[in-house]
Amino acid sequence: MERFSPSELEQRVQALLSGGAAARGAVLAHDLDRMMARFYRLQAALPMGLHATAIKAHPLVQTLRRLVQAGGGLEAASTGELAVAQVVEGIRRVEALRQRLETRCGRAVPRLDVGGGVPVAYVGERPAWSLEDWAEGVRAVVEAPVLVTELGRWLQAPCGFALSRVEFVRNVGDRRIATLHIGADLLLRTAYAPLAWPHEFLAFDAEGRRKEGEEEAVDLVGPLCFAGDILGERVLLPHLEEGDWVVVRDTGAYTLSMWSRHCSRPLPPTWGFEKEKLVLLHGGEDPEAVAHFWGAELWSSSGA
Ligand SMILES: Cc1ncc(COP(=O)(O)O)c(C=O)c1O
C-alpha cells in the first residue's frame, strides 16, 4: 500500500493482526506529513485537558501503535524520478519514525522497507543515478537491523524487450510513419509521458537480420484509435518496410502489468529464458478472453 487514509491503514493492520498474508503497513513520507498536519489541526482545536486522550485516540497513532505491536515494519515506498538525495531524505525520515516508535512503544521495530524508485537509463548509456550512490545514501541513514528493498524497474526493465512486426509504413507530408502492433496498450507510460519514459528501438528485416544502411527519421506508432498512440517520434532507424520487425528495448517492467483495455486488444504472449531454454511465461489472450473481460457471458445470459 503506497498511500493510505487512516481507515485503509486500519484495515491493513486488522488483516495483519488476523494473520492475512498480504497485509503490510507502508508509510510514505508525503503521507506522513499530510496525516500529521491533520493530526496537529485536531490537536489545536481541542481544549487543553483533552489532548492526551485525543492523541491516543487518533487513527494514525492507534494504527501505528498496533502495527508495531503486531511486529510490522515500515516502508518508505516507491518514489518515481527523484534525485538520490531526495529519496534518501525520505528514507531518513521514515527511519527516524521507526526509531521514535521503538522508543515510544518500548519494543523493537527491526524491519525497514525502503521500497523501489531506483531509475533506469532507458535511453543512452549512463544511468540517471547510480545504484552505488543510492546504496551509500541508504546505508548512511538506516540503522534498522533488517533492510528490505523492492527495486522494481531497476531489476526488471532491462531484462525484457518487446517485438512487433511492422504492419505498414506510410509517408504523410514530410513524416514517415511505421505502424506497429504494440502501442499505448503495452507501453502506456511511453505513449502518455514520452519525455519521462522514452525507449530505444532496433530494426530487423522479415528474416530477423539486423537492418543496416543509412538511418532515417521515422515515427513509430501503435495500433490504437487515437492520435497519441506514438512510441517514438523521428526515431533514427535504417529504412523500415512492411513486414520488418521492431524491437523495443527495456520493456521488462511496467508493460504487461499496465496492459490497457483501450480498443479491446488481446494481451500478446510473453516468452522468457529459463537458463538457455525459451519458455512461454504467459500465453496472452484470445478474443474470447477479451469478451469475457467485458462480461460477454452476462449479456448472453440476459438475452441482450
Ligand atoms: C509497493 C511497491 N514497491 C516497489 C515498487 C517498484 O518501484 P520501482 O519500479 O520504482 O523500483 C512499486 C511500484 O509500483 C510498488 O508499488
PDBQT file of the ligand as one rigid body, heavy atoms in Angstrom, charges set to zero:
ROOT
HETATM    1  C1  LIG A 401       4.939  -1.146  -3.251  1.00  0.00    +0.000 C 
HETATM    2  C2  LIG A 401       5.890  -1.031  -4.399  1.00  0.00    +0.000 A 
HETATM    3  N1  LIG A 401       7.171  -1.420  -4.237  1.00  0.00    +0.000 NA
HETATM    4  C3  LIG A 401       8.051  -1.324  -5.261  1.00  0.00    +0.000 A 
HETATM    5  C4  LIG A 401       7.687  -0.827  -6.493  1.00  0.00    +0.000 A 
HETATM    6  C5  LIG A 401       8.720  -0.752  -7.569  1.00  0.00    +0.000 C 
HETATM    7  O1  LIG A 401       9.084   0.558  -7.815  1.00  0.00    +0.000 OA
HETATM    8  P1  LIG A 401      10.240   0.939  -8.843  1.00  0.00    +0.000 P 
HETATM    9  O2  LIG A 401       9.929   0.301 -10.147  1.00  0.00    +0.000 OA
HETATM   10  O3  LIG A 401      10.156   2.423  -8.887  1.00  0.00    +0.000 OA
HETATM   11  O4  LIG A 401      11.538   0.443  -8.276  1.00  0.00    +0.000 OA
HETATM   12  C6  LIG A 401       6.367  -0.413  -6.700  1.00  0.00    +0.000 A 
HETATM   13  C7  LIG A 401       5.925   0.116  -7.987  1.00  0.00    +0.000 C 
HETATM   14  O5  LIG A 401       4.802   0.393  -8.289  1.00  0.00    +0.000 OA
HETATM   15  C8  LIG A 401       5.445  -0.528  -5.613  1.00  0.00    +0.000 A 
HETATM   16  O6  LIG A 401       4.166  -0.151  -5.773  1.00  0.00    +0.000 OA
ENDROOT
TORSDOF 0
